[in-house]
Amino acid sequence: MMFGSGGAVSHNSKWRVELDRFVRDNHRDLAAVFWGLWLQNGNQQGILGIDLQPSPHFVYCPQGAIEVLNEKVENRLQEILGIIDHHDPEVEVLMIAIGKGELKLIQFAPEPPPPVCFAQVGKDVNELLDLLEGKLNEVEFLLS
């Protein structure tokens, strides 16, 4: 979803394709870090996000901020807010990727589910964050 003048869809979708590939290749570690952070914080800090600028890193996106943004973009995030409200963290991973003026919802149900992924990975949350951010920084995300 792109925001800005005219609301036109970006012709440069390379970052989305690369992000999809990253999620596919790292789904178990993403599910593990998602669950580990969920155990630590629940939804108190918001939705876990991947901010691609200036270099890829994990952030929290407070739900209130997403609601304010939704109002500013004429309720174009209403579906995302519905997904957030009905999300089951024991079954599926939910994150928001933030590109230059764009958002992308990352949602998948890993097999095994997030709690099992976290137990199987055998790393703590900080180790997982460092590992995944290192891998993210190896990906060439072209943002227009």
N, C-alpha and C positions, 0 to 999 in steps of 0.2 A: 504494500500500500504506500503510495507516494503522496506527499503533501507539498503544497506550494502553489505557485501561480498556475491557474487553469486546471489543476488536478489531473494532468495528463499522466499516463503510465510511462515510466522510464523505459527507454529503449535499451538501456544497458542493464541487463539482468545477470551479468557474469557473477556478481557477488552472491546473488541468490543461488545460482547453480553451484558455485564453490561451497557455499554454506550447506546446501543440501548434501553434497558429497562428504563434507566434513562430518555432518550429523550421522550419515549412514556409516561412515568408516569408524566413528567413535561413539556409537550409540550406547554401548555398555558403560563406558567411562562417564558419558554425559548423564546417564540414568543414575549412576553411582553418586556423582557429585550433587546432582539434583536431590537425591534422597538424603544424603548426608547434610546438606544445607537445610532441607525441610525438617530434619530431626532437630537441628540447632535452633531454627528460627520460626518454623511453621510458615504462616503467611504474614507474619508481623511486619517484615520489611518489604513485602511486595512480591512481585514475580521476578524470578531470576532472568537476567538478560545477558546478551552478548553485545557489547558496544564495539563496533568495528573501528571507531576513530578515537584518538589518533592512531592507536594500534589496538588490535583485538584484546579485549579484557572482559571479565565478568562483572556485572553490576546488578543492583536491585532496581526494579521499576515499581515504585509505590503505586498501588491500585488507584489512589486518589489522583495521582499525576496522570494516569492513563484516562481516568474519567474527565479530567479537565481538558486534556488533549482531544478527547472525543467530542466535547462541546465545541472546541475551536475548529474542528474539521467536519462540522455539520453531521455529527453522529455516525461517521464512517467507521468507527471502531466498535460499534454496538455489538457486532458478532463476537469480536475478541473479548469484550467484557462478559458476554454470555458464556463463552468457553471458560474464562477464568472463574466465574461464579460456580460452574458445574464440574470443575476439574477434580479428579480423584488422584491425589499424589501417590497412593499405593499401587496404582495401576498404570498411570501414564506420566510422561514427562511433559512439562509445559514451560517454555521459555519464549522470550521476545528478543529478536535480533534487531539491532538499531544500526541502520546504514545512514548515508547522507540524505536526510529528509525523507527517509523511508523506514517502515517497520515490516518485519516478517515474523509471523508466528511459527514457532517450532513446537510441534506437538506430535508425540508418538508413544505407542504402547510397546515397550520393549519386552522381549521374552528371553529370559525371565523378567519379572516385574522389578521396579526400582529397588525395593528393599533387598531383594536377593542379589541384584547387581552390586549393590554397595557391600554386602557381605562377601561376595566372591572376589571383588577387586582387591580387598585387603589393604587399602591405603586410607589415610585420613583425608579429610576434606581439603586441607591446605596442600597436601601432596597432589591430590587430584586437580585442584585449581591450577597449580603450577604446571603440571603435565599438560593439561588441556590448553592453557594459555600459550605454552610453548608451541604446541601443535598448531594452534590458531595462527600464531605469528609466522608460521612457515607457509601458510596459504596466501596466495596473491588475490586479495579481494580488490577488484577494481570498482571504485565508487565514482559515479559521475557527479 
